[in-house]
Amino acid sequence: MIVTTFTASPPERRMALVPQVVERLIALGHVVRLPRGVGRSLALADGEFERAGAVMVDDIAAATAEADLVLVMQPPSVEDLDLVREGAIVAGFLDPFFQHELVGALAKRRLRSLCVELMPRTTIAQKMDALSSQASLAGYAAVLIAAERIDKAFPMMTTPAGTIAPARVFVIGVGVAGLQAIATAKRLGARVEAYDTRAVVEEQVRSLGARFVTFDVGETGQTEQGYAKELTPEQLGRQREQMAKVVAGADVVITTAQVFGRRAPRLLSAREVDGMRPGSVVVDLAASSGGNVEGSVAGEEVTTPGGVLIIGSHPMPAKVARDASLMYANNLMHLIAHVFVDGELRSPDDDPIVDGVLLTADGAIRHELLRSTIEGTTS
């Protein structure tokens, strides 16, 4: 099977293939054809890919001309699909619930696609779970950026000139990103509090040395896949009212709440942000999917009239692009090793992972909710 990938386009710096993984794919019996300059976003020379065994060609058109599998980091444009030969498979992040035109084009061109966002939440799929690997790095990077932007030190310091109190960090949403944010902030010496609608995560928060904050918003829980259930508008209102005091006392707030397949819930309004002291920092990890924080803008930093900095950096894992690329490429390598046998894709009837991630096939969108949504908007 011939494998290739697109070159990263700013602001994205992550890649779907790195030399270490190219070498492993070739050991599995695949051929890797890459366009020259593919590694420039990570300062990786063509020679590093060649030493790993890749065949370097002039451009992406030459790379995709014979490719059986095209790996992507970010959803490709509809125009990019014109470069993909008929019968090939596109695999990677496809953002299907917000990229309707792309999904429709994949089906129309009868391209099969493997969408990593649809990976089943099972034990066997953990090593293929790209959402989790990238979320972990997003949580880490969010804390480092906040520590750089805040106007005070994170750890407590006792000096002859006096004692500096530790920074107070409040993490909202205790999924993979939230847990890594908590752990990173604690390592930097901050006093950390965290909140999640799922009470079952309290033990995880406490095990990291943080305090779990509780609010009375009525019945909550999590889905079968382990995601937090979406709150009603009334519950969100009650949550914001009780959260305001904790937010006002924080130097840094990091929000991570996202609902699978939907816009991110609004957790902080301008009123709660205005209650923070000037110089405080808010990092919204859900900025690209609608934002948890009023006023956040994906890819931008905004300072409120009250002097609070709201960071909607996107894509956050690209702040540590080299390690993020290695983790993502490994996720894809494990996916390839599992779903392909002798260069042929397993049948979705025989394998639950293929059944989960196979987004388009035979000219159709396989995900029922997504299919009805897209067909409804185009009818």
N, C-alpha and C positions, 0 to 999 in steps of 0.2 A: 504494500500500500504506500502511495506517495503522499507525504504530509508537507504542508507549508503553513505560513502565517502572514498576516499583514504587518506592515511597519507601523509603529505607534505614532499617533498624531497628537500634538499638544492640545490640552494640558496633560494628556495621558502620557506617562513614561513607562508604564509596565508593559511587559511583553508576554505572549502566550508560549514562547519557546526560549530557552536559554541553553547554552552549550552543554551543561551537565545533563539536561533532559534529552537533548538531541542525541547524545551518546547512548542513552538508555533506550530510546525509541529504535535506533539502528540495531542495538543488541536484540531487540524484539523482532527484527526482520523487516522493519520499515525503511523506506527511502525518504530522506528529508531534503527538499529543494527550497532554498530561501533566496529572496532578492538581496542584492548587494546593498549594504548599508542598513540592514534590518535591525542591527543592534545599536544604532547611534544614540538612541534615547538613554541607554545605559552605558555608553562609552565602550561598547563591546565591538572589537574589530572583526571584520569578516574572517580573518585568520583563525580566531577562536572557534568559530562555528565550523570552519573547514577542518581544523584539527579534531573536532568532535565527530567528523564524518559527514557533515552536510555538503550538499552540492550547491554552490553559489551561482546564481544566474543574474542576468542583467537587471531585470525589474520584476515587479509583482505580476505583470501579465505573463511573463515567461514562467514564473514560479507556479502560477495557478493553471497554466495551460493543460498540464497533465495530472494535476493534483487530485487525489481521491478524497482527501480530508483537508479542510481549511480551518485552522484554529484561530479564534479571535479573542482578543482581550476585552474590547468594547464592542457593542453592536455595530456591525458594518453598515454603511449607507446602502440604500437601494442601488446606487450607481456602482458600488463595490461588487454587488452580486453579478453585474454584467461580466466581471472578470472570471467568475467561477464557472467551470465547465458543467454541462448538463450531466447529471448522475453523481456529482460530488456531494459530500456531506460537509455542512458548516457546524462547528462545535465551539461552545464557549458561552460567555455572557451575552444574552440577546435582549434582556429587559423586555420581555414579551408583553407585559401588561401596560407598558407605556410606549412601545414601538409597534403600533398596529400596522403601519404602512410596511415596515420591514417584514413582519410576520406574514402579511398578505402577499408580499413579493416572493418570499421563500416558497409559499404554497403555489403561487401562480407559476413560478419557474420550475416547479416539481423538484425542488431541492430538499433533501432530507436535512434536518437540523437537530442537533443535540443541545438542549438548553440547560446549562448547569444550575440555573436558578430553580429548576424543577426537580432537582436531585432529591430522592426520598430520604427522609430522616431516619435511616436505619444504621445499625452497627457496621454492616458490610460496606456501606456507602460513605463512611466517615472520611476515608482517605481520598475520596473524590469530591468532598464537600467544599467547593470553592467559595461559597458564601461565607462559611465559617472561617476559612483561612484568611480571607481578606478582611472580614469584620474584626478579627483579632488584631491585625495590624492597624486597622483604622482606630480602634480604641487606644492603642499604644501611641500612635502618632498624634491623636487629638490632645492627649495630656502633654506631650512634649511641646506642641505648638502653643497650648495655653500657658505652659510654664515660661515659654520664651516671650509671650506677649504681656503677661501680667506684670504689674509694677511692684511686686513684692517677691520675697523668697518663698519657696515651698516648705523647706524643713524648719523646725524650731531651732534657733541658734542662741546660745548663751555666750555673751561676750562681755569684756570689761565695760563696754559702753551701754550694756543693757541686754535684755532678752527679747528676741524676735519671736512672736507667736507664729505657729505653723499656718500655712494657707489652708483655707477651708474649701474642699472640693465636694460638689454635690453631683452625683451621677444618676441620671434618670433613665431607667431601662437597663435591666440586668441580664441581657443576653450575652453572646460571645464578645461583642464589642464593649459592652458595659463592664463585664468582668475583667477584661484586660485593662480597661481604663482605671478601674479600682486598684488593681494590682500595681500598675505603673505609678499612679499617684501616691500610693502607700510607699513604694520603693523610694520615691523622691522626698518622702517625709511629710506629706500633707496629712491633714485630718480629713478623713473621707466619710461621707454619708451617701447612701444609695437608696433608691426607691424603684419598685416594680409592682405592677398590679398582681403579679403571681407571688403569693406568700411562700410558695415552695422554694423560692430562691434565697430566702433569708439565711439559711444555713451556709450557702455558698458565700454570701456577702460577709458574714461574720467570720468565716474561715480565712478570709483575706485581711482581717483586721479592721474592717469598716463597720459602721453602724447602719443597720437597716431601719429606714423610716417607714412608718405605717400611716396611712390615711384611710378614713372611712368613706368609701365610695360605693358601698353595696357589694353585691355578688360579682366576683371576677374569677378568672381562671386562665387556662391555656388550652390550645387546640391539641388534637392528637399528634401533630407534628412538633409540639413543644413551643409554639409561638404564643405570645400573649393574645388573648381574645380582645377584639376591638370594643372599647367602651362606648356607651351611649353618649349623646350630647350632654345629658343631665349629669352623668357620671364624670365626664371631662370637666364640667363646670365646678362640681364639688371638689374634684382633685386639684384644680388650679387654685381655688380659694384656700385650701389647707396647705398647699405647696408654697404659697407666696412667702410665708414666714421663713421657711428653710432657704428658699432662693435668696431672700433679702440678706441673710447672714452669710452667704457663700461668696468667696472670692472668684471661684471658677464653677461654672455649671456646664456639664457635658450631657447632651441629650442624644439618645440612641434609639428611640422607639420607632419601629416601623411595622406596618401590617402587611403581610404577604399579599401581593396583587392589588394593593390599594394605596392611595395617597397617605402619607404619614400623618398621624394625628397631631393636632395643634395642642401642645402641652403648656407653652408659656405665651401669654399675650404681652402686648407692650406694657401693660400695667405692672405685671410681675417683673419684667426686665427693668422698668424704671425704678423699681424698689431696690435694686442693687446699687452699691456704692460706685461712684465714678472710678474708672480704672479696672473694674471687674471684667471678666471675660466669659462669654458664652460660646461654646462650640456645638454647632448643630450638625450631627452626623447624618441626619435625615434630610438635609437641605435639598438634595437632588431629587427627592421623591415628594416634594411638597413642603417639607420643613416642619419641625416640631416647635419652632420659635418664630413668632411674628416678627417680620423684618429681616429674617435671614435670606440670603441670596446665594444660590449654589455657585461656588467658584469665586466668591467675593468676601471681603471683610467690610463690615458696616459699623460705624460708631454712632450710637444713638445720641440725641440731644443731651441726655443725662450723662454721657461719657462712658457708656458700657460698650465694649467691643463685641460684636456678634460675628463669629467666623463660620461661614458656610462653605469651607474649603471642599473642593471636589475635583478629582477623586482623592479622598484622604489617604488610602493605602499607597498612592503614588508618591507620598512624602518619603516613603522607604521603599522605593521602586525596585531596587535590586532583590531584596529578600521577598517582597511581594510577588515578583515575577517568578522566582524560584519556587515558591509555594504553589502558585497558580499553575505553573507548568507541570509540577509534580501531580497536582490534582488531575490535570488533563491526561497525563501519562497513565495514571492508574485507571482513569475512565476508559482510555483506549485499550489498555490491556484486558479490561473486563468485558467490554461490549463487542469487541471484534474477535472473530475466530477465523483464521486463515484469510484475513482481509475482508471478511464479510460481516456485516452487522447482524448481531443476534436478533431473532424475532422478538418483538415486544410481548408476544404470547408466552414466550418461554423464559423471559427474564424481567423481574420487576424494576430493575434499574433502567433498562432500555425503555420499558413501558412508561416509566416516570419522566425521563428526559427527552424522549423523542417527540419533538414539538410539531414538526411537519413531515409528512411522508405521502407519496403517491398523489401529490397535488392537493392535499387536505391538511387542515389544522386539526391535530388530534386532541388538544386540550379542550374539553367541552365548554367550560365557562368562557374561555378566551375566544373560541370559535363563534359562540353565540353573540359575544360582545362585538367582535369585529364585523361579523356579517350584519349585525343590527345597525352599525354605524355606516356601512357601505350600501345598504339596501335603499 
